[in-house]
Amino acid sequence: MRRVGIIGVGLTDVGEHWDKSLDDLFVEAACKALDDAGVRKIDALYVGNMLSMFLREQGHLGAYLADKLGFRGIHAVSIEAGCASGGAALAEAVMAVKSGRFKLVLVGGVEKMTDTLTDEVTYGLTFAEDVYGMEYSGATFVGLNAMLHRLYMKRYGVSEEKITSLAVQAHENASKAKHAMFKKRITLEEALKSPMIADPIRLFDTSPICDGAAALVIAPINQEVDRRIIEIVGSSIATQTMSVYERRDMLWFEATNKAAKRALREAGISIRDVDLIEIHDAFTITGVLSLEALEVFNRGKAADEVFLGKTRLNGDIPVNTFGGLKARGHPIGATGIYQVVEAALQLRGEAGANQIKRDVKIALTQNIGGIDSTAVVHVLRRIK
Amino acid sequence: MRRVGIIGVGLTDVGEHWDKSLDDLFVEAACKALDDAGVRKIDALYVGNMLSMFLREQGHLGAYLADKLGFRGIHAVSIEAGCASGGAALAEAVMAVKSGRFKLVLVGGVEKMTDTLTDEVTYGLTFAEDVYGMEYSGATFVGLNAMLHRLYMKRYGVSEEKITSLAVQAHENASKAKHAMFKKRITLEEALKSPMIADPIRLFDTSPICDGAAALVIAPINQEVDRRIIEIVGSSIATQTMSVYERRDMLWFEATNKAAKRALREAGISIRDVDLIEIHDAFTITGVLSLEALEVFNRGKAADEVFLGKTRLNGDIPVNTFGGLKARGHPIGATGIYQVVEAALQLRGEAGANQIKRDVKIALTQNIGGIDSTAVVHVLRRIK
């Protein structure tokens, strides 16, 4: 199989972009990635998006955004896998390049969630769950995650503060990140006093509704590597049951575990070789369970380890160095691409105030849809 | 690149399935394809669907349908490209197999359009057009196609009856097809007297709102070819502007022309080598323009040639041998897969009463999204 590298990255600030449309955001991120790669044409476009069909009444985003970018005639499709749509779009694009069909592929994730009533957005997000099995019972994503949060505390005897400490670290990293939505530090005390959303999940345990777009240009790696190319050495998608109640253990993210094992095997490394990780912390409990499924920490121990500071920017294993879903923000279909762009910036040594102090060479990103019904894991390596 | 073959096919009857859900339909088609292939497990699932997110409020169809099929852990994604979603899902799956990552891949298209008010469906279908550029002006798909229909008649001096004759042939083929929605012959006189939908498009010029699912199992072709495998020798997606008014010539399906040229080049053949064609006749005018863009007939001449019977089941170049979108039916995201399943059945000599009498070896399928904003072309060849 061909080797595939990231040759350009681009992103928009994450936030409430009342003055920008979905295509404005996408074009901005895409043009930045194309400029960064120094390319003016592409063979194919892969779009990661979840909610445009429902919130914006705009489908057919492949052809639509290729048109907005002025690329006529190219191959273009849109990939949907709930909140893992961005990661899934990248995984498909990687295979397309490996197949030999394309040389230059633009992969972008985008979501425009504002301009719509919050209730509509919350409702739309439940479409990543089983409609009849879950949504019609009145369950929402935050409600389901609240059950996991409570079960985790009870089974492992872990306090609320330890789980919530992940959010404090997220804000700490985001405070220095130009493109992050919440550039503000919070204390654990503030987080633990924030309004209850779905007991025991509080406001600061959750990621925000927001807008954003991120993009990558990927290409086969050839002999003349003349830039700081980041190789995609592992790429995998795995799925498990849609509904948590059908799982042997609701606290085990089996899809994440499977996707990570496959991607690490492809890369020929173990999780211990990874220098930094981007995890899908849609809620603090989601982040904690992700760290355990990735086998970064033992089961029932991740919250303790986070609380001890091991996942801070210059801790043992830096996690979500630009603030993650919690504080950089979670523009659904774009999130998986933001993670990879941010990891690539770290590996290129271009993370600015967020740069990890020691040399970093290998990164892993984990992007999930539903409650780990789909998991997408990528392993990136700096090759120069 | 690896060679890829179709080793199993399955489909449901097309119609108004008031007693079946989207997943019932998908599972039925998928199980038939798996049985036909003689396989019990797969590495990956690709789903083509357009409207589930809007009409059924169910997204995340990759993980959702993998779960319904009982395949735990597999790679699964959903692809959307308007009415070309099915064809696009196949094109992505073909590259995934060519990349070397997967051996057995299930590709299914599904759409559940009934159980919803017709107005909602018509509205949802416009999401394959540019929302701001077209839909908000009040244009619908049939309205836009009506403009093309009128322009075609005017520019080329072609009568209504010649264009509409494509529908008569579609019903003729569907009358013998078990899975077709309209198993009923119509006369040209009946068609020309049918109610006006959007002048000059009449009821019998249009394809129906319906439900259906179709599936394929694809795999690398190895030495021990022990079944009637159909090789996918060409596969391409092309795009052009979303809106017809931005095109140099509204009557030229540039995306179809590009995708066909690429797919035929990959197959190393010309359109003259093709024995049968499945075209995207969402409206009779769409079918006529598709035949011209595929260079089967000269510009301005396709309706004449159709009227002369050249595209009938045993004509010079058989087109839509099971009735096409018009009479087999057009379950949006499934249509592209129905086309490939039907072409494969012809090449396998298993088309029953619809079997073309002479030996057929090569087929071409054309599936479009919007008004040719996306075009997907596949070229299939019997290898034994």
Boltz contact constraints between the chains, C-beta under 6 A:
constraints:
  - contact:
      token1: [A, 1]
      token2: [B, 100]
      max_distance: 6.0
  - contact:
      token1: [A, 53]
      token2: [B, 53]
      max_distance: 6.0
  - contact:
      token1: [A, 53]
      token2: [B, 54]
      max_distance: 6.0
  - contact:
      token1: [A, 54]
      token2: [B, 53]
      max_distance: 6.0
  - contact:
      token1: [A, 54]
      token2: [B, 54]
      max_distance: 6.0
  - contact:
      token1: [A, 57]
      token2: [B, 127]
      max_distance: 6.0
  - contact:
      token1: [A, 57]
      token2: [B, 131]
      max_distance: 6.0
  - contact:
      token1: [A, 58]
      token2: [B, 127]
      max_distance: 6.0
  - contact:
      token1: [A, 58]
      token2: [B, 131]
      max_distance: 6.0
  - contact:
      token1: [A, 59]
      token2: [B, 127]
      max_distance: 6.0
  - contact:
      token1: [A, 59]
      token2: [B, 128]
      max_distance: 6.0
  - contact:
      token1: [A, 60]
      token2: [B, 82]
      max_distance: 6.0
  - contact:
      token1: [A, 60]
      token2: [B, 128]
      max_distance: 6.0
  - contact:
      token1: [A, 60]
      token2: [B, 369]
      max_distance: 6.0
  - contact:
      token1: [A, 60]
      token2: [B, 370]
      max_distance: 6.0
  - contact:
      token1: [A, 62]
      token2: [B, 81]
      max_distance: 6.0
  - contact:
      token1: [A, 63]
      token2: [B, 239]
      max_distance: 6.0
  - contact:
      token1: [A, 63]
      token2: [B, 242]
      max_distance: 6.0
  - contact:
      token1: [A, 63]
      token2: [B, 373]
      max_distance: 6.0
  - contact:
      token1: [A, 63]
      token2: [B, 374]
      max_distance: 6.0
  - contact:
      token1: [A, 64]
      token2: [B, 242]
      max_distance: 6.0
  - contact:
      token1: [A, 66]
      token2: [B, 239]
      max_distance: 6.0
  - contact:
      token1: [A, 67]
      token2: [B, 241]
      max_distance: 6.0
  - contact:
      token1: [A, 67]
      token2: [B, 242]
      max_distance: 6.0
  - contact:
      token1: [A, 72]
      token2: [B, 240]
      max_distance: 6.0
  - contact:
      token1: [A, 73]
      token2: [B, 238]
      max_distance: 6.0
  - contact:
      token1: [A, 73]
      token2: [B, 258]
      max_distance: 6.0
  - contact:
      token1: [A, 75]
      token2: [B, 237]
      max_distance: 6.0
  - contact:
      token1: [A, 76]
      token2: [B, 239]
      max_distance: 6.0
  - contact:
      token1: [A, 77]
      token2: [B, 79]
      max_distance: 6.0
  - contact:
      token1: [A, 77]
      token2: [B, 81]
      max_distance: 6.0
  - contact:
      token1: [A, 77]
      token2: [B, 88]
      max_distance: 6.0
  - contact:
      token1: [A, 78]
      token2: [B, 80]
      max_distance: 6.0
  - contact:
      token1: [A, 79]
      token2: [B, 77]
      max_distance: 6.0
  - contact:
      token1: [A, 80]
      token2: [B, 78]
      max_distance: 6.0
  - contact:
      token1: [A, 81]
      token2: [B, 62]
      max_distance: 6.0
  - contact:
      token1: [A, 81]
      token2: [B, 77]
      max_distance: 6.0
  - contact:
      token1: [A, 82]
      token2: [B, 60]
      max_distance: 6.0
  - contact:
      token1: [A, 88]
      token2: [B, 77]
      max_distance: 6.0
  - contact:
      token1: [A, 92]
      token2: [B, 92]
      max_distance: 6.0
  - contact:
      token1: [A, 95]
      token2: [B, 95]
      max_distance: 6.0
  - contact:
      token1: [A, 95]
      token2: [B, 96]
      max_distance: 6.0
  - contact:
      token1: [A, 95]
      token2: [B, 99]
      max_distance: 6.0
  - contact:
      token1: [A, 95]
      token2: [B, 101]
      max_distance: 6.0
  - contact:
      token1: [A, 96]
      token2: [B, 95]
      max_distance: 6.0
  - contact:
      token1: [A, 98]
      token2: [B, 99]
      max_distance: 6.0
  - contact:
      token1: [A, 99]
      token2: [B, 95]
      max_distance: 6.0
  - contact:
      token1: [A, 99]
      token2: [B, 98]
      max_distance: 6.0
  - contact:
      token1: [A, 99]
      token2: [B, 99]
      max_distance: 6.0
  - contact:
      token1: [A, 100]
      token2: [B, 1]
      max_distance: 6.0
  - contact:
      token1: [A, 101]
      token2: [B, 95]
      max_distance: 6.0
  - contact:
      token1: [A, 127]
      token2: [B, 57]
      max_distance: 6.0
  - contact:
      token1: [A, 127]
      token2: [B, 58]
      max_distance: 6.0
  - contact:
      token1: [A, 127]
      token2: [B, 59]
      max_distance: 6.0
  - contact:
      token1: [A, 128]
      token2: [B, 59]
      max_distance: 6.0
  - contact:
      token1: [A, 128]
      token2: [B, 60]
      max_distance: 6.0
  - contact:
      token1: [A, 131]
      token2: [B, 57]
      max_distance: 6.0
  - contact:
      token1: [A, 131]
      token2: [B, 58]
      max_distance: 6.0
  - contact:
      token1: [A, 237]
      token2: [B, 75]
      max_distance: 6.0
  - contact:
      token1: [A, 238]
      token2: [B, 73]
      max_distance: 6.0
  - contact:
      token1: [A, 239]
      token2: [B, 63]
      max_distance: 6.0
  - contact:
      token1: [A, 239]
      token2: [B, 66]
      max_distance: 6.0
  - contact:
      token1: [A, 239]
      token2: [B, 76]
      max_distance: 6.0
  - contact:
      token1: [A, 240]
      token2: [B, 72]
      max_distance: 6.0
  - contact:
      token1: [A, 241]
      token2: [B, 67]
      max_distance: 6.0
  - contact:
      token1: [A, 242]
      token2: [B, 63]
      max_distance: 6.0
  - contact:
      token1: [A, 242]
      token2: [B, 64]
      max_distance: 6.0
  - contact:
      token1: [A, 242]
      token2: [B, 67]
      max_distance: 6.0
  - contact:
      token1: [A, 258]
      token2: [B, 73]
      max_distance: 6.0
  - contact:
      token1: [A, 369]
      token2: [B, 60]
      max_distance: 6.0
  - contact:
      token1: [A, 370]
      token2: [B, 60]
      max_distance: 6.0
  - contact:
      token1: [A, 373]
      token2: [B, 63]
      max_distance: 6.0
  - contact:
      token1: [A, 374]
      token2: [B, 63]
      max_distance: 6.0
